Amino acid sequence: MNGMDLSIRELGENIKKLQNFKGKVLFQESMAFHTTMKTGGRAELFVMPEDISSCSTLLKMCIENNIRVFVIGGGSNVVACDEDMNFVILSTEKFDFINLTSSGTLKIGAGTKISELMLYCEENTITGLEKFSGLPGTVGGAAFMNARCYEEDFGTFIKSVSYIDFNSCSEVKTYFKKDGDWDYKVSPFQKKNAVIVQVELNGFVHLEKSESAVKTVSEQNDFYLKDRIAKGHFKAPSAGSVFRNNHDFGKPSGVLIDEAGLKGTSCGDAQIASWHGNFIINNGNAKSSEIESLVKLAQNTVKEKTGFNLVPEIIFLKN
């Protein structure tokens, strides 16, 4: 930084004073409140802009002052470090809307929770997305990660994505889906410095509204939600599946970890779940460093026993 740059605190105070900024500005905000793993230190500045203009203003000010920005949705795939974070966390939480367009697509704010989308589908008799029922996190996060549930990729339903590029800041760009850009838990946005603000979905079925149609969609959503509950997805705070599966290898990562004898292994209050090898859970007061230790233990042990490299899908957020 040069002498002209604002500190993160000064930047936050300046943003709060802007008349045209809409949103919430928080200082020293615990990341445990914003991640499903419920761990992590404090973000020096945590900002939730409410509109495109405010989001653009924040990004521009950060870039002008050489301040790092990390974008977070529902925090379901993020493990924040235990230390306080000396950069800005930009949350898309306030980009929360769903519109069924006249052309039959769904335009959804990036901060919309998947649970809200599922409820909207029930109320508006939309079927096809039910395999994502019970998925934690947001629509923007599901697009960024190309979330996969019951052999269905979220990217299958994406028509377009609206985003703010870090390089232009003030301009909202629209990406129209190209199949070659997407793969198993891979999206083109993993290579972009951008804030996803809206996702447009198609490929679902909009049933004629009736009591029986509402019941049908509700039952389909409940089936997958109850299956997740039965598999222990919500027994304790976690970040969902820790490692990607490699379908060419022939065995899911959870099975490899189980066969390595690691299920139930603990490090402090972090534990490889006794019921699912590919889950690491927080048993109360786990530290992110303990979670990372278990990740490395699983990688090293499975590599030693099988020669297979476990690749994490969770993001470790560090200074």
C-alpha positions as CSV (number, residue, x, y, z in Angstrom):
1,M,0.0,0.0,0.0
2,N,1.1,3.6,-0.5
3,G,0.5,6.4,1.9
4,M,-2.6,7.5,0.1
5,D,-4.5,4.3,0.7
6,L,-7.3,4.1,3.2
7,S,-7.2,1.6,6.0
8,I,-10.0,-1.0,6.0
9,R,-11.6,0.7,9.0
10,E,-11.4,4.1,7.2
11,L,-12.9,2.6,4.1
12,G,-15.8,1.1,6.1
13,E,-16.5,4.4,7.8
14,N,-16.4,6.3,4.5
15,I,-18.9,3.8,3.0
16,K,-21.3,4.2,5.9
17,K,-21.3,8.0,5.3
18,L,-22.2,7.7,1.6
19,Q,-25.8,8.9,1.0
20,N,-26.2,6.6,-2.0
21,F,-24.9,3.5,-0.3
22,K,-27.6,1.0,0.8
23,G,-26.7,-2.0,2.9
24,K,-25.2,-3.1,6.2
25,V,-21.6,-2.3,7.2
26,L,-20.2,-4.3,10.1
27,F,-16.8,-4.1,11.8
28,Q,-15.1,-7.0,13.6
29,E,-17.8,-9.4,12.6
30,S,-17.4,-13.1,13.6
31,M,-17.3,-15.4,10.6
32,A,-18.8,-18.1,12.8
33,F,-22.1,-16.2,12.2
34,H,-21.8,-16.5,8.4
35,T,-20.5,-20.0,7.7
36,T,-22.3,-23.3,8.2
37,M,-19.2,-24.7,9.9
38,K,-19.7,-22.1,12.6
39,T,-15.9,-21.4,12.9
40,G,-13.5,-18.6,12.1
41,G,-12.2,-15.4,13.4
42,R,-13.5,-11.9,12.8
43,A,-13.7,-10.0,9.5
44,E,-12.3,-6.5,9.9
45,L,-15.0,-5.3,7.6
46,F,-18.1,-7.3,6.6
47,V,-20.4,-5.5,4.1
48,M,-23.9,-6.6,2.7
49,P,-24.8,-4.2,-0.1
50,E,-28.5,-4.1,-1.0
51,D,-28.3,-3.1,-4.7
52,I,-26.0,-3.1,-7.7
53,S,-24.9,0.5,-7.3
54,S,-23.8,0.0,-3.7
55,C,-22.0,-3.2,-4.5
56,S,-20.2,-1.5,-7.4
57,T,-19.2,1.4,-5.1
58,L,-17.8,-0.9,-2.5
59,L,-15.8,-2.9,-5.0
60,K,-14.4,0.3,-6.7
61,M,-13.3,1.7,-3.3
62,C,-11.6,-1.5,-2.3
63,I,-9.7,-1.8,-5.6
64,E,-8.7,1.9,-5.5
65,N,-7.3,1.4,-2.1
66,N,-5.6,-2.0,-2.8
67,I,-7.8,-3.8,-0.4
68,R,-8.5,-7.5,-0.9
69,V,-12.2,-8.6,-1.2
70,F,-13.7,-12.0,-0.7
71,V,-17.3,-12.7,-1.8
72,I,-19.4,-14.9,0.3
73,G,-22.9,-16.3,-0.2
74,G,-24.4,-18.7,2.4
75,G,-21.0,-19.7,3.7
76,S,-21.7,-23.4,3.2
77,N,-18.5,-24.2,1.4
78,V,-16.2,-21.8,3.3
79,V,-14.0,-22.5,6.3
80,A,-12.6,-19.1,7.6
81,C,-9.3,-19.0,9.4
82,D,-9.2,-18.7,13.2
83,E,-7.3,-15.4,13.0
84,D,-8.9,-12.0,12.3
85,M,-9.1,-11.3,8.6
86,N,-7.5,-8.2,7.4
87,F,-9.6,-7.8,4.2
88,V,-13.2,-7.1,3.2
89,I,-15.9,-9.7,3.2
90,L,-18.6,-8.9,0.7
91,S,-21.8,-10.8,1.3
92,T,-24.5,-11.2,-1.4
93,E,-27.1,-11.9,1.3
94,K,-29.3,-8.9,0.4
95,F,-29.6,-9.9,-3.3
96,D,-32.6,-11.9,-2.4
97,F,-35.5,-12.1,-4.9
98,I,-37.2,-14.6,-7.3
99,N,-39.1,-13.7,-10.4
100,L,-40.8,-16.1,-12.8
101,T,-40.6,-14.3,-16.2
102,S,-43.1,-14.2,-18.9
103,S,-40.7,-16.3,-21.1
104,G,-40.8,-19.0,-18.5
105,T,-37.4,-18.6,-16.8
106,L,-36.6,-17.9,-13.2
107,K,-34.5,-14.8,-12.4
108,I,-33.1,-15.2,-8.9
109,G,-30.9,-13.0,-6.7
110,A,-27.5,-14.5,-5.9
111,G,-28.2,-14.2,-2.2
112,T,-31.5,-16.1,-2.3
113,K,-31.3,-19.2,-0.1
114,I,-31.8,-22.6,-1.8
115,S,-34.5,-23.2,0.8
116,E,-36.4,-20.1,-0.3
117,L,-36.1,-21.2,-4.0
118,M,-37.6,-24.6,-3.0
119,L,-40.5,-23.0,-1.2
120,Y,-41.1,-20.7,-4.2
121,C,-41.2,-23.8,-6.5
122,E,-43.8,-25.4,-4.3
123,E,-46.0,-22.3,-4.1
124,N,-45.7,-21.8,-7.9
125,T,-45.8,-25.5,-9.0
126,I,-42.3,-25.6,-10.5
127,T,-40.8,-29.1,-10.7
128,G,-37.3,-30.2,-11.9
129,L,-35.2,-28.6,-9.2
130,E,-36.3,-30.8,-6.3
131,K,-32.9,-32.7,-6.1
132,F,-31.5,-29.5,-4.6
133,S,-34.0,-29.5,-1.7
134,G,-32.1,-29.3,1.6
135,L,-28.9,-28.0,0.0
136,P,-27.5,-25.3,2.3
137,G,-26.3,-22.0,0.9
138,T,-27.5,-19.6,-1.8
139,V,-28.3,-19.7,-5.5
140,G,-25.2,-17.7,-6.3
141,G,-23.0,-20.1,-4.4
142,A,-24.7,-23.1,-6.1
143,A,-23.9,-21.5,-9.5
144,F,-20.3,-20.6,-8.5
145,M,-19.6,-24.2,-7.2
146,N,-21.8,-25.9,-9.8
147,A,-23.4,-27.8,-6.9
148,R,-24.1,-31.4,-7.5
149,C,-27.0,-33.2,-5.8
150,Y,-28.1,-36.8,-6.5
151,E,-26.2,-36.8,-9.8
152,E,-27.7,-33.5,-10.9
153,D,-25.6,-30.4,-11.6
154,F,-27.0,-27.0,-10.8
155,G,-25.3,-25.7,-13.9
156,T,-27.7,-27.9,-16.0
157,F,-30.4,-25.4,-15.3
158,I,-28.4,-22.2,-15.8
159,K,-29.3,-20.0,-18.8
160,S,-27.4,-16.9,-17.8
161,V,-25.5,-15.3,-14.9
162,S,-25.3,-11.5,-14.2
163,Y,-22.2,-10.4,-12.4
164,I,-20.0,-7.4,-11.6
165,D,-16.4,-7.9,-12.7
166,F,-13.7,-6.6,-10.4
167,N,-12.0,-5.0,-13.3
168,S,-14.9,-2.8,-14.4
169,C,-16.9,-2.5,-11.2
170,S,-19.7,-0.2,-12.4
171,E,-20.9,-2.4,-15.3
172,V,-23.1,-5.5,-14.8
173,K,-22.1,-8.1,-17.3
174,T,-24.2,-11.1,-18.5
175,Y,-22.7,-14.5,-19.1
176,F,-24.8,-16.8,-21.3
177,K,-24.1,-20.5,-20.6
178,K,-21.8,-22.5,-22.8
179,D,-21.8,-26.2,-21.9
180,G,-18.0,-26.5,-22.4
181,D,-17.5,-24.1,-19.5
182,W,-19.1,-26.4,-16.9
183,D,-18.0,-29.7,-15.5
184,Y,-18.4,-31.7,-12.3
185,K,-18.3,-29.0,-9.5
186,V,-16.6,-26.7,-12.0
187,S,-18.0,-23.4,-13.2
188,P,-16.4,-20.6,-15.2
189,F,-16.8,-18.2,-12.3
190,Q,-14.2,-20.1,-10.3
191,K,-11.7,-18.4,-12.6
192,K,-13.2,-14.9,-12.5
193,N,-12.8,-12.1,-10.0
194,A,-16.5,-11.2,-9.9
195,V,-19.6,-10.9,-7.8
196,I,-22.5,-12.9,-9.0
197,V,-25.7,-10.9,-8.5
198,Q,-28.3,-12.8,-10.4
199,V,-28.8,-16.3,-11.9
200,E,-31.3,-17.1,-14.6
201,L,-32.6,-20.7,-14.7
202,N,-34.5,-22.7,-17.3
203,G,-35.1,-26.4,-18.1
204,F,-37.6,-26.9,-15.3
205,V,-41.3,-27.7,-15.7
206,H,-44.0,-25.2,-14.7
207,L,-47.1,-27.2,-13.9
208,E,-50.6,-25.7,-14.1
209,K,-51.4,-24.5,-10.6
210,S,-53.7,-26.7,-8.6
211,E,-53.9,-28.2,-5.2
212,S,-52.7,-31.5,-6.4
213,A,-49.8,-29.9,-8.3
214,V,-48.6,-28.1,-5.2
215,K,-48.8,-31.3,-3.3
216,T,-46.8,-33.1,-6.0
217,V,-43.9,-30.6,-5.9
218,S,-44.0,-30.5,-2.1
219,E,-43.7,-34.3,-1.8
220,Q,-40.8,-34.3,-4.3
221,N,-38.9,-31.7,-2.3
222,D,-39.7,-33.5,1.0
223,F,-38.3,-36.7,-0.4
224,Y,-34.8,-35.3,-0.9
225,L,-34.9,-33.2,2.2
226,K,-35.8,-36.3,4.3
227,D,-33.2,-38.3,2.6
228,R,-30.5,-35.7,3.6
229,I,-31.8,-35.8,7.2
230,A,-31.7,-39.6,7.3
231,K,-28.1,-39.5,6.0
232,G,-27.1,-37.1,8.9
233,H,-26.5,-34.0,6.9
234,F,-27.9,-31.8,9.6
235,K,-26.8,-33.6,12.8
236,A,-24.0,-31.0,13.4
237,P,-22.5,-27.9,11.8
238,S,-20.5,-28.8,8.7
239,A,-19.5,-27.6,5.2
240,G,-21.1,-30.5,3.5
241,S,-18.9,-32.8,1.4
242,V,-15.3,-32.0,2.1
243,F,-13.8,-33.7,-0.9
244,R,-14.7,-33.9,-4.6
245,N,-15.5,-37.4,-5.9
246,N,-13.5,-38.8,-8.7
247,H,-15.8,-40.9,-10.8
248,D,-13.0,-42.4,-12.8
249,F,-11.4,-43.8,-9.7
250,G,-14.5,-45.9,-9.0
251,K,-15.1,-45.1,-5.3
252,P,-16.6,-42.0,-3.7
253,S,-14.2,-40.1,-1.4
254,G,-16.3,-40.9,1.6
255,V,-15.8,-44.6,1.0
256,L,-12.1,-44.2,0.7
257,I,-11.9,-42.3,4.0
258,D,-14.1,-45.0,5.6
259,E,-11.9,-47.8,4.3
260,A,-8.9,-45.9,5.6
261,G,-10.4,-46.3,9.1
262,L,-10.8,-42.5,9.7
263,K,-14.5,-42.2,10.4
264,G,-15.1,-40.8,13.8
265,T,-11.5,-39.4,14.1
266,S,-11.3,-36.2,16.1
267,C,-9.0,-33.2,16.4
268,G,-10.2,-31.1,19.2
269,D,-13.9,-30.5,18.6
270,A,-13.6,-31.2,14.9
271,Q,-14.5,-34.7,13.8
272,I,-14.7,-36.8,10.7
273,A,-18.4,-37.8,11.0
274,S,-18.9,-41.3,12.3
275,W,-21.8,-41.7,9.8
276,H,-20.2,-40.2,6.7
277,G,-16.5,-40.2,5.8
278,N,-16.8,-37.2,3.6
279,F,-18.2,-34.9,6.3
280,I,-16.2,-33.0,8.9
281,I,-18.4,-31.7,11.7
282,N,-18.1,-29.1,14.5
283,N,-18.9,-30.8,17.8
284,G,-19.2,-27.5,19.7
285,N,-16.1,-25.3,19.7
286,A,-14.0,-26.6,16.8
287,K,-11.3,-24.4,15.3
288,S,-10.8,-24.0,11.6
289,S,-7.2,-25.2,12.1
290,E,-8.5,-28.5,13.6
291,I,-10.7,-28.9,10.5
292,E,-7.8,-28.3,8.3
293,S,-5.7,-30.9,10.2
294,L,-8.4,-33.5,9.6
295,V,-8.5,-32.6,5.9
296,K,-4.7,-33.1,5.7
297,L,-4.9,-36.4,7.7
298,A,-7.5,-37.8,5.3
299,Q,-5.5,-36.7,2.3
300,N,-2.2,-38.2,3.6
301,T,-3.8,-41.5,4.8
302,V,-5.8,-42.1,1.7
303,K,-2.8,-41.3,-0.5
304,E,-0.7,-43.7,1.4
305,K,-3.2,-46.5,1.3
306,T,-4.6,-46.1,-2.3
307,G,-2.4,-43.7,-4.2
308,F,-5.4,-41.4,-4.6
309,N,-5.3,-37.7,-4.1
310,L,-8.3,-36.3,-2.3
311,V,-9.2,-32.8,-3.6
312,P,-11.1,-30.5,-1.3
313,E,-14.1,-28.7,-2.6
314,I,-14.4,-26.5,0.5
315,I,-12.5,-23.2,0.4
316,F,-10.2,-22.4,3.3
317,L,-10.2,-18.6,3.7
318,K,-6.9,-17.2,4.9
319,N,-5.1,-14.0,5.3
